[in-house]
């Protein structure tokens, strides 16, 4: 059977085009050699399960360790350890039965399952005593476990860890899931400052994340298909994929599959071009595949809203990551988030706003368009603002929905946004034309001055001489005649239209 680009479940080297996963995550081998217990965390469909299944196969071939893959997803429904811990034991027994481990029938033999506080530790200790090589277990879907079951399970891993110099136990335990270890802590503290000095987390030495593909990885992945079929990915197409995905593995595979299978109908005589990649990306966004839908579901979580809303608005609310800046992981996620949050508005505008601002030559009448938006905002803002859960970001989302309605599928909007910059930069691409726009919420008398300077710098990067600065004034003591205005100023040799809303 010919290999193909996989977009569902773990990859298998005999069936799928693959980038060598262990080579990109060599630190894991070193941590296991040093007997560490650690976390691997990454978003869904980033290659976690593929990686750990490859690692199990690697250690089986190497012969230095025994290795076991064990998914805890089925135990996620049991929040109380009286039911959750025996369920985990059942999962371990099943995983061992279908693995390459020895003594399968003796796993968990003659254990009193009523003592849930030591059950997992005793089972693993008794099993490790029988083995002639150290045992590694990869616990996948660890964040499926909830509340006291999670605590009880981790405490038993900790107890086994700290006594393993005298009593046999796991050589390494690797906890694999979507969240970093600090997120487990926040979920089970229940308002307490600490879980105490005997915290089940204090044996975890490191939290690793799965690396995205780099540009060379994508070239190599796509070249496997070229070698197999003769179908070429043009250089600009591959660079477009990397630019839009930042190497997110599922997206890289999904774009290739969409272009080859759905658009070209597996006609391998035709090359995959940059235009085909752009079409594939739009198809994936509009179709909202499972991976995209799972991302969108998380936008409803209050914790996620607390992070995403300041990013959209461009505010700094002391939300930082290790790089001191938070932003969506890639440009496709940028687009998906904005479109999802403004979907209802887009649908309404499609049926109620006539597009009269694009001429036959493919030029946008940006002055007419934004004056039309001013009128729409004046008439409808109070109604639409109440419909948004993301109320602080609602003006930005409504404006972008309005733009999306106008350009429809014939153009695109590129978005540059991240917290701490106090604005969002947009560029409307239509035909050969670019229209730079900056959105800001009014906070003080400095808002316009800052916006002019910021937009001027953004226009420099685009090489454009005309831009539009939208100022949303949400002060309740101002009447519409004061909020709605149009001014034009020259800044650093550029013409900037200030649009009050």
Secondary structure as GFF3:
##gff-version 3
##sequence-region A 1 501
A	DSSP	three_ten_helix	23	25	.	.	.	ID=ss1
A	DSSP	alpha_helix	27	33	.	.	.	ID=ss2
A	DSSP	beta_strand	37	41	.	.	.	ID=ss3
A	DSSP	alpha_helix	48	62	.	.	.	ID=ss4
A	DSSP	beta_strand	66	71	.	.	.	ID=ss5
A	DSSP	three_ten_helix	73	77	.	.	.	ID=ss6
A	DSSP	alpha_helix	81	97	.	.	.	ID=ss7
A	DSSP	three_ten_helix	104	106	.	.	.	ID=ss8
A	DSSP	alpha_helix	119	130	.	.	.	ID=ss9
A	DSSP	beta_strand	135	140	.	.	.	ID=ss10
A	DSSP	three_ten_helix	142	144	.	.	.	ID=ss11
A	DSSP	alpha_helix	147	162	.	.	.	ID=ss12
A	DSSP	beta_strand	172	177	.	.	.	ID=ss13
A	DSSP	alpha_helix	181	188	.	.	.	ID=ss14
A	DSSP	beta_strand	204	209	.	.	.	ID=ss15
A	DSSP	alpha_helix	215	229	.	.	.	ID=ss16
A	DSSP	alpha_helix	235	245	.	.	.	ID=ss17
A	DSSP	alpha_helix	249	257	.	.	.	ID=ss18
A	DSSP	pi_helix	258	263	.	.	.	ID=ss19
A	DSSP	alpha_helix	274	287	.	.	.	ID=ss20
A	DSSP	alpha_helix	290	298	.	.	.	ID=ss21
A	DSSP	alpha_helix	302	313	.	.	.	ID=ss22
A	DSSP	alpha_helix	331	341	.	.	.	ID=ss23
A	DSSP	alpha_helix	343	352	.	.	.	ID=ss24
A	DSSP	alpha_helix	366	385	.	.	.	ID=ss25
A	DSSP	alpha_helix	394	407	.	.	.	ID=ss26
A	DSSP	beta_strand	411	416	.	.	.	ID=ss27
A	DSSP	beta_strand	424	430	.	.	.	ID=ss28
A	DSSP	beta_strand	433	441	.	.	.	ID=ss29
A	DSSP	alpha_helix	446	462	.	.	.	ID=ss30
A	DSSP	beta_strand	466	472	.	.	.	ID=ss31
A	DSSP	alpha_helix	480	483	.	.	.	ID=ss32
A	DSSP	beta_strand	485	491	.	.	.	ID=ss33
A	DSSP	beta_strand	494	500	.	.	.	ID=ss34
###
